[in-house]
């Protein structure tokens, strides 16, 4: 499979389903994720969808569930902290038939509030999905303001899908 982006850059394979029927290719420079599907492993790949958020670095990291029906995609989005400041977010998509729809948008506001003092969280890489796509684990950077210097910690947030809702 050889694919080039709209700008003729080489794209990279990010993930594939366990059965080998769904494949996700990323072009972070174009901020897109292209999904390919085939009915069985002897058939050629067919493009099924191109996902875009309109934000920079969409598709920098992805996780596809083993069944190929749920896709988590990271992106970095600007913050109000300055022109070069950004915060990680996760877009969660689900396939129904041949249609992919955004099911959730997870950002620092959806992170668990477990800090004893005021803190901020940024979702980062890596991330992982369970085989059925109902459990998402996302790493995060936690910043706690200090008297002279902030302190930093790492964390893993988990999100559980029940029916069509995402819960922390």
matplotlib code that plots the C-alpha trace (Angstrom):
import matplotlib.pyplot as plt

x = [0.0, 1.5, -0.2, 0.8, -0.9, -2.4, 1.0, 2.9, 4.5, 5.0, 2.4, 3.0, 1.0, -0.1, -2.1, -4.1, -6.8, -6.0, -7.8, -5.8, -9.0, -8.7, -5.6, -5.0, -2.5, -1.5, -0.2, 0.3, 1.7, -1.7, -3.5, -5.4, -6.0, -6.9, -8.7, -8.6, -10.7, -10.9, -13.4, -10.7, -6.9, -6.7, -8.6, -7.0, -7.3, -10.1, -10.1, -13.0, -12.6, -10.4, -10.7, -9.6, -10.0, -8.8, -6.2, -2.4, -0.7, -4.0, -2.9, 0.4, -0.5, -3.4, -4.8, -7.1, -9.1, -8.4, -11.9, -11.1, -14.3, -12.9, -10.1, -8.5, -6.4, -4.3, -3.8, -2.2, -4.3, -3.3, -3.9, -4.3, -0.9, 1.0, 1.6, 3.7, 1.7, -0.4, -2.4, -2.9, -6.4, -7.9, -10.6, -12.5, -14.2, -16.5, -17.3, -20.8, -21.0, -18.6, -19.2, -16.9, -18.3, -16.7, -17.9, -15.9, -13.5, -11.3, -9.2, -7.8, -11.3, -12.4, -9.4, -10.2, -9.9, -7.7, -5.2, -5.2, -4.2, -5.1, -3.3, -3.6, -3.4, -2.5, -3.2, -0.2, 1.2, 1.0, -2.6, -4.1, -7.5, -8.9, -9.7, -13.3, -12.6, -14.6, -11.6, -9.2, -6.0, -4.3, -1.1, -1.0, 1.3, 0.2, 1.5, 1.0, 1.8, 4.4, 5.5, 8.7, 8.6, 5.8, 6.1, 5.4, 4.0, 2.9, -0.4, -2.6, -6.3, -8.8, -12.1, -14.8, -17.5, -20.9, -23.4, -22.4, -21.2, -17.6, -17.0, -13.9]
y = [0.0, 3.3, 6.5, 10.1, 13.1, 16.1, 17.7, 14.7, 13.8, 10.2, 9.2, 6.6, 3.6, 4.2, 1.1, -1.8, -4.0, -7.5, -9.2, -7.2, -5.7, -2.1, 0.1, 3.7, 5.9, 9.3, 12.5, 14.9, 17.6, 17.5, 16.9, 13.9, 10.2, 8.0, 4.7, 1.8, -1.3, -4.7, -7.5, -10.2, -10.3, -11.5, -8.3, -5.0, -2.1, 0.4, 3.9, 4.2, 7.6, 10.6, 12.2, 15.8, 18.1, 21.3, 21.5, 21.2, 17.8, 15.8, 12.2, 12.5, 9.4, 7.0, 3.8, 1.5, -1.1, -4.7, -5.1, -2.0, -0.1, 2.5, 5.0, 7.4, 10.2, 12.8, 16.4, 19.5, 22.6, 26.2, 27.5, 31.0, 30.7, 32.2, 31.8, 28.6, 27.0, 24.0, 21.3, 17.7, 16.5, 13.2, 12.7, 9.4, 8.0, 5.0, 3.1, 2.0, 0.1, 2.1, 5.5, 7.0, 9.5, 11.5, 10.1, 12.2, 15.0, 14.7, 17.6, 18.9, 19.8, 16.2, 15.0, 13.7, 16.4, 14.6, 17.3, 18.4, 21.9, 23.8, 22.1, 21.7, 18.6, 18.1, 14.9, 13.5, 10.5, 7.5, 6.3, 2.8, 1.3, -2.1, -4.8, -3.8, 0.0, 0.5, 1.4, 4.2, 5.0, 8.3, 9.6, 13.1, 15.7, 17.4, 20.8, 22.0, 25.7, 26.2, 29.1, 29.6, 26.8, 24.5, 20.8, 18.2, 14.7, 12.1, 10.3, 7.9, 8.7, 6.1, 6.6, 4.0, 3.8, 2.6, 2.5, 5.7, 7.7, 8.3, 8.3, 9.2]
z = [0.0, -1.1, -0.2, -0.5, 1.1, -0.7, -0.4, -1.8, 1.5, 2.6, 5.2, 7.9, 9.1, 12.7, 13.6, 12.2, 13.6, 15.0, 12.1, 9.6, 7.9, 9.1, 8.7, 9.8, 8.1, 9.5, 8.0, 10.9, 8.6, 6.8, 10.1, 8.8, 9.5, 6.5, 7.3, 4.9, 5.0, 3.2, 3.5, 3.9, 3.9, 0.3, -0.9, -1.8, 0.6, 0.0, 1.4, 3.9, 5.5, 5.9, 9.4, 10.1, 13.1, 11.5, 14.3, 14.0, 14.6, 14.4, 14.0, 15.8, 17.7, 17.3, 18.8, 17.0, 18.9, 18.0, 16.4, 14.2, 15.2, 17.6, 16.9, 19.3, 17.8, 19.5, 18.6, 20.1, 20.3, 21.2, 24.7, 26.0, 27.7, 24.7, 21.0, 21.4, 24.2, 23.4, 25.2, 24.1, 23.3, 22.1, 19.5, 19.8, 16.7, 16.2, 13.1, 12.3, 9.0, 6.8, 8.5, 11.1, 13.5, 16.3, 19.6, 22.1, 22.5, 25.5, 26.8, 30.1, 31.2, 30.9, 33.0, 36.5, 39.2, 41.7, 42.6, 46.2, 45.0, 41.9, 39.0, 35.2, 33.1, 29.4, 27.7, 25.9, 24.1, 24.3, 24.5, 24.2, 23.6, 24.8, 22.2, 22.0, 22.3, 25.5, 27.6, 26.7, 28.7, 28.0, 29.6, 31.0, 32.3, 35.5, 36.5, 40.1, 40.7, 43.5, 45.6, 43.5, 40.8, 39.6, 40.1, 37.5, 37.5, 35.1, 35.2, 33.3, 32.9, 31.9, 30.2, 30.0, 27.3, 28.3, 25.5, 23.6, 26.6, 27.8, 31.6, 33.5]

ax = plt.figure().add_subplot(projection="3d")
ax.plot(x, y, z, "-o")
ax.set_aspect("equal")
plt.show()
